Amino acid sequence: MSDPSSTSSAPPSHTQDLPWLRYIPWLGPKILKRRAERVVVPVIRLAGVIADSGGFGRPTLSLSRLAGAMDKAFETKGARAVALAINSPGGSPAQSILIASRIRLLAKEKKLPVYAFCEDAAASGGYWLACAADEIYATPASVVGSIGVISAGFGFTDLIKKIGVERRVYAAGENKSQLDPFQPEDKEDIARLKDLQADIHAQFKEWVTERRGDKLVAATEAEEDLFSGRFWTGRRAKELGLIDEIGDVRSVCRAKFGDKVRLPVVTPARGWLQRRLGLDARGSFVGAGSGLVEAALGEAERRAWWARLGL
């Protein structure tokens, strides 16, 4: 395993940013010691499917849900960097862009480096988030990559005929009912969907290329596979340049900032009313019987995202 402290882009030590303090008798060493003891790297947990809506007991990743936690992490007193603990199979491209853009904006404003740590998976939109970091780490068995776009659904045309259901749809605009699951597939609808996917895929490739730059492997074979939607283990991802090193948040941050570094986890806060009424972070009643159906559907959707990665 490579030594995380060997990366060339590591920020200056917290005891070196004010070197003149060591020359002040008595007071200088005390200040340096106090600064060393308060070194903090806030950890933002980015775990779950990326989507704007969550639901019953099913937290998701969205800008609206994470904005407060991100602001808090970057404003933490004594912070020398911010860590992203990522465990996501992907989801909404728009929310991926919004979250990643906010991370880069805060990093620039606060002049703090950002380190991403891939856990079980940083795939598809999860890898989009990882690319918001200055350095990316993963375990040897993490699932990394899946740089592509997917759309999946069902067709019920034969089913409604068998059960005698008549579908009634009224729309203004010839393309308003495109991709209707209760109608036979239309070639023009599919072509328009693929055009949309190709555009988003191009944006994904541009983002990865912009953020990873020369770190990406330049071999022809690797280039053909890199943006194909394939995913790899963390060990293989390092060889391809998708991540920088193998490592976890605690070992890497200790190597960079010393054994006394603190790693507080910053999570989205619940309001007073939510806590009193037993609501989750999205505003749903925890344990409410009325949400059982929604919970079952949400769990099925969540499992489908993870199943694409074999997890």
Backbone bond lengths (Angstrom), bond angles and torsions (degrees), N, CA, C in turn:
res aa  C-N    CA-C-N  psi(-1)  N-CA   C-N-CA  omega(-1)  CA-C   N-CA-C  phi
1 M - - - 1.470 - - 1.525 109.58 -
2 S 1.295 116.46 135.02 1.464 120.46 -179.11 1.516 110.13 -71.82
3 D 1.302 114.90 150.17 1.461 120.89 178.25 1.513 109.31 -77.79
4 P 1.385 117.99 115.97 1.465 120.82 -177.88 1.512 113.25 -59.14
5 S 1.327 116.25 -26.15 1.470 118.32 -176.93 1.505 112.75 -75.45
6 S 1.366 116.51 -6.77 1.449 119.24 -176.46 1.510 114.09 -85.38
7 T 1.338 118.28 -4.61 1.458 120.53 -177.95 1.512 109.93 -65.88
8 S 1.322 116.19 135.24 1.458 121.59 -173.55 1.505 113.55 -71.04
9 S 1.348 117.02 -19.55 1.466 119.41 -175.96 1.515 112.87 -93.04
10 A 1.337 118.06 11.76 1.452 120.92 -179.90 1.521 109.71 -63.67
11 P 1.352 117.27 140.17 1.456 120.68 -179.21 1.523 111.25 -71.63
12 P 1.313 118.68 163.74 1.453 121.45 178.92 1.521 111.42 -60.16
13 S 1.314 116.72 150.84 1.449 120.90 177.79 1.518 110.05 -61.57
14 H 1.339 115.68 149.73 1.462 119.86 -178.79 1.526 112.16 -68.47
15 T 1.345 116.82 -15.11 1.468 119.16 177.39 1.520 111.96 -93.66
16 Q 1.343 116.54 0.15 1.455 119.95 -177.80 1.529 113.35 -110.47
17 D 1.344 117.95 -10.23 1.455 118.55 -175.36 1.520 112.49 -74.65
18 L 1.347 118.14 -17.16 1.469 122.37 174.94 1.531 108.47 -132.31
19 P 1.334 118.22 66.65 1.479 120.54 -173.13 1.514 114.15 -63.67
20 W 1.325 117.59 -25.65 1.465 120.09 -176.72 1.529 112.53 -67.14
21 L 1.332 117.68 -18.02 1.460 120.27 -178.65 1.525 112.37 -63.61
22 R 1.332 116.07 -30.64 1.463 118.69 -176.97 1.522 112.38 -66.47
23 Y 1.328 117.04 -16.23 1.464 120.44 -178.69 1.525 112.63 -91.12
24 I 1.308 117.77 -4.03 1.469 120.80 177.55 1.524 108.41 -88.63
25 P 1.315 118.33 117.39 1.471 120.76 -177.62 1.528 111.97 -57.39
26 W 1.317 115.77 138.61 1.457 126.32 173.72 1.524 112.79 63.71
27 L 1.349 117.17 -59.18 1.459 119.75 -174.55 1.535 112.15 -71.19
28 G 1.339 116.35 -40.59 1.456 119.50 -176.80 1.521 113.88 -57.23
29 P 1.340 118.79 -53.02 1.465 120.07 178.80 1.515 113.27 -59.65
30 K 1.329 117.39 -35.08 1.467 120.04 178.73 1.533 110.99 -65.03
31 I 1.334 115.74 -41.85 1.466 119.29 179.35 1.521 110.47 -64.73
32 L 1.345 115.96 -44.06 1.468 119.61 179.13 1.526 111.20 -61.74
33 K 1.335 116.41 -40.89 1.458 119.74 179.23 1.524 111.13 -64.13
34 R 1.344 115.94 -41.95 1.457 119.70 179.80 1.525 111.22 -65.38
35 R 1.336 116.15 -38.02 1.459 119.88 177.85 1.523 110.84 -65.72
36 A 1.328 115.50 -38.74 1.461 119.31 179.79 1.520 111.12 -64.70
37 E 1.332 116.47 -36.20 1.467 120.52 -177.29 1.524 112.90 -75.02
38 R 1.333 117.27 -18.42 1.457 118.70 -176.47 1.530 112.40 -106.57
39 V 1.331 117.35 15.81 1.458 119.63 178.45 1.525 108.98 -63.89
40 V 1.326 115.75 127.67 1.458 121.45 -174.96 1.525 109.57 -131.65
41 V 1.323 115.92 139.04 1.460 122.06 170.18 1.527 106.59 -126.24
42 P 1.338 117.82 96.30 1.463 120.10 179.25 1.529 110.91 -62.51
43 V 1.317 115.40 142.34 1.461 121.68 -179.23 1.532 109.33 -112.87
44 I 1.331 116.77 119.79 1.462 121.91 176.15 1.519 107.92 -97.47
45 R 1.322 116.79 119.94 1.467 120.31 179.26 1.528 109.39 -85.10
46 L 1.330 115.37 122.52 1.461 122.15 177.16 1.526 107.08 -116.48
47 A 1.331 115.29 81.23 1.464 120.74 -174.23 1.524 110.24 -120.33
48 G 1.328 115.77 128.54 1.461 120.74 176.67 1.510 112.94 123.85
49 V 1.315 114.70 179.53 1.463 121.61 177.03 1.527 108.78 -73.58
50 I 1.315 117.13 142.05 1.467 121.91 -179.39 1.521 108.45 -87.96
51 A 1.306 116.98 112.67 1.465 121.76 -177.99 1.514 108.73 -162.87
52 D 1.329 116.24 155.19 1.456 120.47 -178.35 1.515 111.99 -77.46
53 S 1.337 117.74 -26.92 1.462 120.92 -177.94 1.506 109.82 -112.20
54 G 1.328 116.26 137.52 1.453 120.93 178.35 1.492 110.48 -105.20
55 G 1.313 115.86 -92.13 1.446 118.90 178.01 1.511 111.16 122.58
56 F 1.312 114.62 -162.69 1.453 123.34 -172.34 1.535 110.98 -62.78
57 G 1.329 116.95 109.30 1.441 121.40 176.58 1.518 114.17 58.91
58 R 1.323 117.46 22.72 1.468 120.35 -173.46 1.519 109.19 -130.95
59 P 1.338 117.51 77.70 1.461 119.54 179.31 1.515 111.18 -65.67
60 T 1.310 116.15 141.64 1.457 121.83 177.53 1.521 109.17 -126.12
61 L 1.323 115.58 172.83 1.455 121.24 -179.69 1.519 109.48 -101.09
62 S 1.310 116.24 120.43 1.464 121.78 176.58 1.519 107.95 -148.51
63 L 1.331 116.92 159.37 1.455 120.17 179.98 1.513 110.90 -61.81
64 S 1.333 117.65 -42.26 1.463 120.18 -177.82 1.528 111.51 -61.92
65 R 1.311 116.98 -34.28 1.467 120.36 -179.19 1.526 112.07 -79.37
66 L 1.327 116.88 -31.88 1.462 120.86 -172.27 1.527 114.29 -99.16
67 A 1.338 118.07 -14.15 1.464 120.90 -172.48 1.528 112.58 -54.43
68 G 1.323 117.07 -46.52 1.465 120.58 -179.00 1.512 112.51 -63.20
69 A 1.326 116.33 -43.12 1.463 120.65 -179.60 1.522 110.80 -65.44
70 M 1.325 116.58 -39.28 1.462 119.54 179.34 1.524 111.01 -65.96
71 D 1.324 116.97 -44.28 1.463 120.37 177.46 1.526 110.79 -58.71
72 K 1.334 116.16 -44.56 1.460 121.21 -178.72 1.522 111.03 -62.55
73 A 1.330 116.94 -42.40 1.462 120.70 -178.25 1.524 111.05 -63.02
74 F 1.329 116.61 -46.79 1.458 119.99 -177.08 1.524 112.78 -72.57
75 E 1.330 117.22 -18.34 1.463 120.93 179.37 1.522 112.77 -97.66
76 T 1.331 117.15 3.77 1.460 121.35 -178.12 1.524 111.36 -61.35
77 K 1.320 116.33 129.97 1.462 121.41 -179.82 1.521 109.80 -64.48
78 G 1.321 116.32 132.29 1.454 120.86 178.80 1.510 114.70 82.97
79 A 1.337 118.17 2.67 1.467 120.90 -178.46 1.521 110.83 -65.80
80 R 1.324 116.52 131.89 1.462 122.12 176.47 1.517 111.02 -105.83
81 A 1.313 116.39 -14.88 1.452 122.73 178.53 1.511 107.33 -167.89
82 V 1.311 116.39 173.11 1.467 122.18 174.30 1.519 107.98 -127.83
83 A 1.324 116.53 134.61 1.458 121.53 179.96 1.526 110.05 -108.08
84 L 1.325 116.00 142.39 1.458 122.59 175.72 1.523 107.80 -111.52
85 A 1.321 117.80 116.91 1.459 121.77 175.57 1.527 106.83 -95.89
86 I 1.326 116.82 103.74 1.463 121.98 -170.08 1.526 111.37 -104.28
87 N 1.312 115.54 128.89 1.464 121.45 176.15 1.527 107.13 -145.16
88 S 1.333 116.53 79.13 1.462 120.94 -172.86 1.526 111.58 -143.50
89 P 1.345 116.46 136.40 1.465 120.47 175.84 1.517 112.75 -85.93
90 G 1.348 117.18 -3.08 1.459 120.79 179.49 1.519 112.09 115.37
91 G 1.328 115.33 -161.00 1.460 120.69 -178.35 1.515 111.04 149.46
92 S 1.309 116.32 -134.38 1.458 122.64 -174.38 1.528 112.83 -64.15
93 P 1.339 118.01 123.49 1.473 119.82 175.45 1.526 111.94 -62.90
94 A 1.331 116.62 -39.87 1.466 119.67 -177.66 1.527 111.19 -63.48
95 Q 1.328 117.28 -45.99 1.461 120.04 178.88 1.524 111.26 -66.28
96 S 1.327 117.39 -34.54 1.467 120.67 176.13 1.526 110.15 -60.23
97 I 1.329 115.92 -44.93 1.466 121.01 178.99 1.524 110.50 -63.61
98 L 1.324 117.09 -45.93 1.463 121.04 -177.11 1.529 111.29 -62.58
99 I 1.325 117.18 -45.12 1.469 120.68 -178.80 1.527 110.52 -66.38
100 A 1.345 116.20 -46.74 1.468 120.23 -179.02 1.528 111.10 -63.13
101 S 1.322 116.79 -40.19 1.462 120.39 179.71 1.527 111.30 -64.39
102 R 1.337 116.66 -39.89 1.468 119.55 178.37 1.529 110.87 -65.27
103 I 1.324 117.30 -39.15 1.465 120.39 177.74 1.524 110.84 -60.72
104 R 1.344 116.27 -45.68 1.466 119.24 -179.69 1.533 111.33 -65.67
105 L 1.321 117.15 -38.46 1.465 121.01 178.92 1.520 110.68 -62.03
106 L 1.336 117.20 -46.94 1.459 121.15 -179.62 1.522 111.51 -66.69
107 A 1.330 116.51 -38.56 1.464 120.01 179.10 1.523 110.90 -61.80
108 K 1.330 116.05 -39.38 1.461 120.76 179.87 1.523 110.58 -71.20
109 E 1.325 116.97 -42.64 1.465 120.51 -178.74 1.524 111.67 -64.65
110 K 1.336 116.26 -43.69 1.467 120.74 -175.97 1.519 113.05 -91.16
111 K 1.334 116.36 -5.64 1.472 121.50 179.86 1.533 111.51 55.36
112 L 1.334 115.38 47.72 1.457 121.71 179.45 1.523 110.06 -117.93
113 P 1.329 117.94 135.87 1.464 119.64 173.89 1.523 110.34 -71.05
114 V 1.313 115.96 153.25 1.462 121.65 -179.55 1.528 108.70 -123.20
115 Y 1.333 115.81 131.20 1.455 121.41 178.79 1.531 108.96 -119.59
116 A 1.324 116.87 131.23 1.466 121.94 178.96 1.518 109.62 -104.42
117 F 1.334 116.29 139.52 1.458 122.79 179.24 1.522 109.00 -126.17
118 C 1.326 116.31 110.92 1.460 121.66 -178.54 1.529 108.90 -81.91
119 E 1.314 116.38 129.17 1.458 120.65 179.57 1.534 108.83 -97.23
120 D 1.333 119.35 -114.85 1.469 120.06 177.61 1.518 110.99 -60.16
121 A 1.333 115.74 -44.56 1.463 118.57 -176.68 1.516 111.58 -154.59
122 A 1.318 114.61 143.24 1.471 123.00 165.93 1.514 103.51 -134.18
123 A 1.325 114.80 81.45 1.459 120.87 -171.65 1.514 110.45 -121.74
124 S 1.329 116.10 148.89 1.457 122.54 179.47 1.533 108.66 53.38
125 G 1.337 118.09 -120.02 1.458 119.84 178.62 1.517 112.94 -59.70
126 G 1.338 117.30 -29.10 1.459 120.43 176.42 1.516 111.58 -63.52
127 Y 1.340 116.93 -36.68 1.461 119.61 176.77 1.525 110.33 -74.50
128 W 1.334 117.07 -31.43 1.470 120.14 174.44 1.530 109.22 -56.36
129 L 1.350 116.39 -43.98 1.465 120.67 179.05 1.519 110.66 -65.16
130 A 1.332 117.18 -40.60 1.460 120.45 -179.54 1.528 111.54 -60.24
131 C 1.323 115.89 -34.85 1.468 120.17 -178.87 1.521 112.57 -70.39
132 A 1.322 118.23 -8.34 1.459 120.73 174.32 1.524 110.87 -74.27
133 A 1.334 116.73 -12.79 1.465 121.39 -178.88 1.526 111.06 -87.29
134 D 1.325 115.18 159.61 1.458 120.95 175.75 1.517 111.55 -78.78
135 E 1.329 115.73 -29.17 1.461 121.19 176.62 1.529 108.09 -138.60
136 I 1.328 116.10 144.22 1.461 121.62 -178.58 1.518 109.00 -121.78
137 Y 1.342 115.92 131.10 1.453 123.13 177.41 1.525 109.24 -122.34
138 A 1.324 116.55 159.24 1.461 121.37 178.43 1.517 109.01 -155.45
139 T 1.324 116.92 163.31 1.457 120.23 170.93 1.529 107.53 -80.22
140 P 1.318 118.80 162.84 1.463 119.59 178.90 1.521 113.32 -59.48
141 A 1.349 117.04 -27.00 1.459 120.73 -176.55 1.520 114.01 -104.09
142 S 1.324 118.18 5.44 1.469 120.27 176.91 1.525 110.18 -62.38
143 V 1.332 116.31 149.62 1.467 121.35 174.66 1.524 107.81 -95.29
144 V 1.333 116.49 121.39 1.463 121.63 -173.53 1.524 109.85 -131.78
145 G 1.331 116.50 139.28 1.464 120.68 174.64 1.506 113.04 120.77
146 S 1.332 115.86 -125.29 1.468 123.23 -176.31 1.525 110.59 57.62
147 I 1.341 115.35 50.60 1.462 120.55 -179.20 1.524 108.01 -82.11
148 G 1.295 115.52 89.80 1.460 121.73 -177.30 1.516 110.18 -167.31
149 V 1.317 116.98 -174.61 1.470 122.93 -178.65 1.522 107.65 -133.58
150 I 1.325 116.91 136.88 1.449 120.64 -178.42 1.521 110.64 -135.80
151 S 1.318 115.76 146.16 1.463 122.27 173.72 1.523 107.27 -136.91
152 A 1.316 117.12 129.33 1.462 120.48 -177.37 1.522 109.80 -135.73
153 G 1.309 115.95 150.29 1.461 120.76 179.21 1.516 110.17 -164.50
154 F 1.339 116.08 -164.91 1.455 121.92 -179.04 1.523 109.67 -132.67
155 G 1.311 115.82 157.28 1.463 121.47 174.06 1.515 109.95 -116.68
156 F 1.330 117.31 133.08 1.462 121.27 -174.89 1.533 112.42 -120.37
157 T 1.328 117.10 22.97 1.466 119.65 -174.69 1.526 112.36 -61.63
158 D 1.315 117.90 -43.70 1.464 120.75 -179.65 1.512 111.66 -72.93
159 L 1.332 116.55 -33.48 1.465 120.28 -177.40 1.521 111.86 -63.94
160 I 1.343 117.23 -47.15 1.467 118.70 -176.36 1.531 111.46 -68.05
161 K 1.334 116.53 -26.70 1.466 118.88 175.04 1.520 110.81 -67.95
162 K 1.311 116.82 -41.62 1.462 121.25 -177.63 1.515 112.42 -67.33
163 I 1.320 117.36 -36.85 1.465 119.02 -176.60 1.530 111.97 -95.02
164 G 1.308 116.99 2.81 1.462 120.74 173.78 1.511 114.97 73.90
165 V 1.332 117.16 36.39 1.459 120.99 179.29 1.524 109.11 -100.24
166 E 1.338 115.13 132.52 1.457 120.61 177.65 1.528 109.23 -101.15
167 R 1.319 116.41 123.51 1.467 122.12 -178.44 1.520 109.06 -90.15
168 R 1.326 118.06 126.06 1.463 122.96 -179.69 1.521 109.39 -121.20
169 V 1.324 116.10 115.31 1.463 122.01 -178.05 1.524 108.63 -129.63
170 Y 1.319 116.44 131.08 1.467 121.67 177.89 1.532 107.03 -124.89
171 A 1.309 116.92 125.67 1.464 120.28 -176.03 1.518 110.90 -144.87
172 A 1.326 115.61 150.39 1.456 122.31 171.91 1.516 107.05 -109.16
173 G 1.322 116.97 120.24 1.460 121.35 -173.43 1.517 108.80 115.09
174 E 1.309 116.99 120.11 1.459 120.57 -171.63 1.523 113.95 -64.85
175 N 1.318 117.83 -21.20 1.464 119.87 -178.87 1.526 113.67 -107.06
176 K 1.332 115.69 11.22 1.455 119.01 -174.57 1.525 112.30 -67.28
177 S 1.320 117.81 -28.43 1.466 119.96 -177.03 1.528 111.83 -106.48
178 Q 1.327 116.97 24.53 1.463 119.03 -179.01 1.520 110.84 -65.27
179 L 1.311 116.11 149.71 1.462 124.85 -179.05 1.521 112.25 62.30
180 D 1.321 117.32 28.69 1.466 122.27 176.67 1.530 108.34 -65.38
181 P 1.351 118.69 120.20 1.463 120.25 -177.36 1.527 113.89 -68.16
182 F 1.335 116.83 -12.38 1.460 120.25 179.90 1.524 112.28 -97.56
183 Q 1.335 116.14 6.44 1.457 121.83 177.17 1.527 109.53 -121.94
184 P 1.334 118.35 153.15 1.468 120.33 176.68 1.527 109.95 -59.02
185 E 1.333 115.78 150.37 1.457 120.11 179.34 1.519 111.52 -62.64
186 D 1.346 115.39 142.27 1.451 121.83 179.14 1.528 108.71 -113.38
187 K 1.323 116.82 130.32 1.464 120.84 -176.11 1.530 112.14 -60.80
188 E 1.322 116.59 -36.63 1.465 119.30 179.59 1.528 111.02 -68.10
189 D 1.333 116.68 -37.49 1.465 120.31 177.12 1.527 110.16 -62.43
190 I 1.311 116.67 -43.85 1.463 121.22 -179.32 1.525 110.29 -64.06
191 A 1.328 116.85 -40.23 1.467 120.95 179.97 1.524 110.63 -63.54
192 R 1.347 116.38 -41.15 1.468 119.50 179.29 1.526 110.58 -66.16
193 L 1.337 116.66 -39.92 1.464 120.02 178.70 1.525 110.71 -62.99
194 K 1.324 116.70 -42.37 1.467 120.00 -179.69 1.524 111.50 -66.92
195 D 1.326 117.33 -33.80 1.468 119.94 175.04 1.526 110.89 -62.71
196 L 1.334 115.30 -43.25 1.463 120.30 178.59 1.528 110.26 -62.85
197 Q 1.341 116.50 -44.74 1.463 120.21 179.49 1.527 111.29 -62.53
198 A 1.332 116.28 -39.99 1.466 119.97 -179.75 1.524 110.97 -62.94
199 D 1.330 117.27 -38.13 1.455 121.41 178.97 1.524 110.48 -64.94
200 I 1.340 116.72 -47.12 1.464 120.38 179.72 1.527 110.74 -64.62
201 H 1.336 115.94 -39.15 1.465 120.46 178.55 1.532 110.31 -61.66
202 A 1.326 116.75 -41.27 1.460 120.86 178.15 1.528 110.86 -62.19
203 Q 1.331 116.88 -40.62 1.465 120.38 177.84 1.529 110.91 -63.87
204 F 1.338 116.30 -39.29 1.458 121.71 178.64 1.532 109.93 -62.03
205 K 1.323 116.36 -47.72 1.465 120.42 180.00 1.529 111.19 -62.27
206 E 1.327 117.13 -40.96 1.463 120.72 178.47 1.523 111.39 -61.84
207 W 1.333 116.07 -40.94 1.464 120.91 -179.27 1.530 110.92 -65.20
208 V 1.331 116.17 -46.87 1.463 119.84 -179.88 1.526 110.68 -63.16
209 T 1.324 116.68 -43.37 1.462 120.99 179.67 1.523 111.27 -63.97
210 E 1.333 116.34 -40.67 1.469 120.65 178.81 1.523 111.61 -63.70
211 R 1.335 116.85 -44.29 1.453 120.87 -174.24 1.528 113.38 -80.82
212 R 1.357 117.51 -34.34 1.462 120.23 -177.04 1.521 112.29 -94.13
213 G 1.338 117.36 -28.44 1.458 121.61 174.03 1.514 114.15 53.22
214 D 1.330 115.06 -129.39 1.464 121.74 -176.30 1.528 112.80 -70.66
215 K 1.326 117.28 -7.53 1.467 119.26 179.31 1.530 111.86 -70.52
216 L 1.327 116.91 -24.53 1.457 120.46 -179.30 1.520 109.83 -69.74
217 V 1.315 115.98 140.13 1.460 120.82 179.77 1.518 109.58 -65.78
218 A 1.336 116.67 135.32 1.462 121.69 -174.30 1.525 113.17 -94.84
219 A 1.339 118.79 0.14 1.463 120.83 -179.50 1.521 110.22 -61.65
220 T 1.332 116.30 139.65 1.473 121.12 -176.63 1.514 111.40 -57.11
221 E 1.313 116.80 -45.31 1.463 120.48 -178.01 1.520 110.88 -61.41
222 A 1.335 116.06 -42.54 1.463 120.36 -179.96 1.519 111.08 -66.18
223 E 1.339 117.91 -39.63 1.462 120.86 -179.77 1.525 110.91 -61.82
224 E 1.334 116.49 -38.07 1.448 119.87 -179.06 1.523 111.23 -66.39
225 D 1.331 116.73 -32.87 1.461 120.94 -177.04 1.525 112.82 -88.78
226 L 1.329 117.02 -28.23 1.451 121.92 -168.27 1.526 113.12 -57.09
227 F 1.326 117.23 -41.41 1.460 121.23 -176.49 1.531 112.28 -107.63
228 S 1.317 116.35 23.54 1.471 120.47 -176.56 1.521 113.46 -88.63
229 G 1.335 117.79 -4.64 1.457 120.63 -174.72 1.516 112.20 97.38
230 R 1.318 117.47 -4.07 1.463 120.54 177.73 1.518 110.18 -69.65
231 F 1.336 115.47 157.63 1.462 120.07 174.79 1.523 108.67 -133.65
232 W 1.353 114.44 157.77 1.451 120.98 -172.95 1.519 110.69 -135.41
233 T 1.333 115.65 169.04 1.456 120.00 171.41 1.524 109.01 -72.28
234 G 1.327 115.92 164.51 1.451 119.23 178.69 1.519 112.46 -59.71
235 R 1.329 116.76 -36.90 1.466 119.64 -179.72 1.525 111.63 -63.44
236 R 1.342 116.76 -43.87 1.457 120.38 178.41 1.525 110.93 -70.95
237 A 1.332 116.84 -35.58 1.464 121.27 179.20 1.522 110.73 -61.16
238 K 1.334 117.46 -34.20 1.471 120.63 176.87 1.532 110.01 -65.48
239 E 1.315 116.81 -40.59 1.463 120.25 179.58 1.529 111.05 -64.12
240 L 1.335 116.56 -32.83 1.465 121.16 -179.11 1.524 112.73 -84.50
241 G 1.323 116.87 -9.53 1.459 119.79 -179.45 1.512 113.97 86.50
242 L 1.333 117.10 9.29 1.464 119.96 178.17 1.521 111.52 -73.93
243 I 1.323 117.41 -26.94 1.463 122.21 173.58 1.522 107.86 -128.11
244 D 1.340 115.72 167.76 1.462 119.83 -178.29 1.518 112.55 -91.80
245 E 1.332 115.95 -45.72 1.458 119.66 -176.37 1.521 110.34 -150.50
246 I 1.338 114.53 165.02 1.455 121.81 170.17 1.525 107.25 -87.13
247 G 1.321 117.06 130.30 1.462 119.37 -179.82 1.511 111.37 171.79
248 D 1.332 116.15 163.87 1.460 122.10 177.80 1.513 109.34 -117.08
249 V 1.302 116.32 166.73 1.463 120.99 -170.50 1.524 112.54 -60.49
250 R 1.325 117.70 -41.00 1.466 119.01 -176.18 1.530 111.38 -70.59
251 S 1.324 117.37 -48.21 1.466 119.37 -176.76 1.529 111.47 -66.54
252 V 1.340 116.98 -39.87 1.460 119.94 -179.37 1.528 110.85 -66.78
253 C 1.324 117.13 -46.21 1.465 119.74 -177.39 1.527 111.49 -68.78
254 R 1.322 117.81 -32.93 1.468 119.36 175.51 1.520 110.68 -67.61
255 A 1.322 116.21 -38.62 1.463 119.51 178.43 1.527 111.31 -65.00
256 K 1.326 116.64 -35.30 1.457 120.70 -177.85 1.528 113.03 -82.21
257 F 1.341 116.92 -37.97 1.463 120.01 -168.74 1.528 114.36 -122.89
258 G 1.317 117.83 0.98 1.460 119.96 178.77 1.517 112.87 100.05
259 D 1.325 116.01 162.41 1.460 121.63 -174.86 1.523 113.41 -68.38
260 K 1.339 117.20 -18.68 1.464 119.78 -176.96 1.528 113.12 -89.81
261 V 1.327 117.73 2.40 1.450 119.73 -179.30 1.529 110.47 -60.34
262 R 1.308 115.93 137.04 1.473 121.55 177.44 1.525 109.03 -99.36
263 L 1.346 115.79 141.98 1.463 122.05 -175.63 1.531 110.24 -126.25
264 P 1.333 116.76 67.75 1.475 118.18 -179.88 1.527 111.29 -69.04
265 V 1.321 116.12 135.91 1.461 121.36 178.75 1.522 108.64 -87.70
266 V 1.310 116.77 125.80 1.466 122.52 -178.99 1.525 108.03 -103.99
267 T 1.318 116.22 120.39 1.468 121.04 -178.15 1.526 110.04 -122.04
268 P 1.338 118.01 157.70 1.468 120.92 176.59 1.516 110.58 -58.26
269 A 1.312 115.95 133.54 1.469 120.62 -177.05 1.521 111.32 -85.75
270 R 1.338 115.75 149.94 1.458 121.95 171.48 1.525 109.16 -100.68
271 G 1.316 115.94 140.03 1.448 120.63 179.10 1.514 112.41 -72.17
272 W 1.345 116.11 168.32 1.469 121.31 -179.09 1.513 111.29 -58.01
273 L 1.345 117.49 -44.62 1.456 120.61 -178.35 1.527 111.06 -65.29
274 Q 1.335 117.17 -38.33 1.455 120.33 178.04 1.524 111.00 -61.34
275 R 1.342 115.89 -43.89 1.459 119.05 -179.60 1.514 111.26 -65.69
276 R 1.329 117.17 -40.37 1.464 120.63 -178.07 1.519 111.90 -67.91
277 L 1.318 117.19 -36.99 1.457 120.87 -177.15 1.521 113.36 -92.31
278 G 1.316 116.56 -1.29 1.457 119.10 179.69 1.511 113.29 74.77
279 L 1.326 116.31 35.09 1.455 119.85 179.35 1.509 110.37 -92.82
280 D 1.320 116.44 149.17 1.454 119.72 176.03 1.517 109.54 -81.67
281 A 1.332 116.82 -176.46 1.462 121.34 -174.99 1.516 113.07 -65.48
282 R 1.353 117.04 -18.16 1.460 120.35 179.27 1.520 112.10 -96.36
283 G 1.365 117.51 -3.74 1.449 119.86 178.77 1.508 114.09 95.20
284 S 1.345 118.90 10.50 1.457 121.48 178.53 1.515 109.41 -93.69
285 F 1.342 116.51 148.76 1.449 120.91 177.84 1.520 109.43 -71.25
286 V 1.326 116.09 123.21 1.447 120.25 177.75 1.516 108.73 -76.12
287 G 1.320 117.45 121.52 1.450 121.89 179.84 1.512 113.95 85.55
288 A 1.329 119.04 6.60 1.460 121.27 -179.72 1.514 110.48 -70.48
289 G 1.336 117.70 127.30 1.453 121.95 -178.61 1.509 112.92 -61.57
290 S 1.330 116.81 -30.89 1.460 120.34 -178.36 1.515 112.21 -65.94
291 G 1.331 117.15 -14.91 1.449 119.36 -177.66 1.513 114.12 -99.34
292 L 1.340 117.84 9.63 1.461 120.37 -176.13 1.514 112.53 -63.08
293 V 1.329 116.28 -41.99 1.465 119.34 -179.86 1.515 110.09 -66.48
294 E 1.348 115.88 -44.87 1.455 120.34 178.85 1.521 110.11 -61.54
295 A 1.351 116.27 -38.77 1.460 119.78 179.86 1.518 111.05 -63.93
296 A 1.344 116.41 -41.92 1.462 120.27 -179.62 1.526 110.99 -63.99
297 L 1.331 115.94 -43.96 1.469 119.65 179.03 1.527 111.10 -66.16
298 G 1.330 115.71 -41.59 1.451 119.79 179.35 1.523 111.78 -63.52
299 E 1.334 116.20 -40.62 1.459 119.80 178.64 1.522 111.24 -65.73
300 A 1.330 116.66 -38.39 1.466 120.23 177.80 1.523 110.75 -62.99
301 E 1.338 116.08 -42.13 1.462 120.43 178.71 1.525 110.73 -65.18
302 R 1.329 115.72 -42.86 1.468 119.98 179.96 1.518 110.53 -61.98
303 R 1.342 115.98 -44.47 1.459 119.76 -179.39 1.527 111.03 -64.85
304 A 1.323 116.99 -33.58 1.469 120.12 179.49 1.518 110.45 -63.59
305 W 1.334 116.49 -40.11 1.466 119.33 178.86 1.519 110.46 -63.23
306 W 1.329 117.24 -44.92 1.465 119.96 -178.88 1.526 111.48 -70.37
307 A 1.348 116.44 -33.74 1.461 120.01 -178.04 1.523 111.94 -63.26
308 R 1.333 116.82 -28.03 1.473 119.92 178.28 1.520 111.59 -61.91
309 L 1.338 115.56 -22.33 1.467 120.23 -179.75 1.514 111.56 -100.03
310 G 1.333 116.84 1.46 1.456 120.58 -177.70 1.509 113.00 76.60
311 L 1.337 117.07 21.17 1.473 121.18 -178.14 1.519 111.81 -110.79
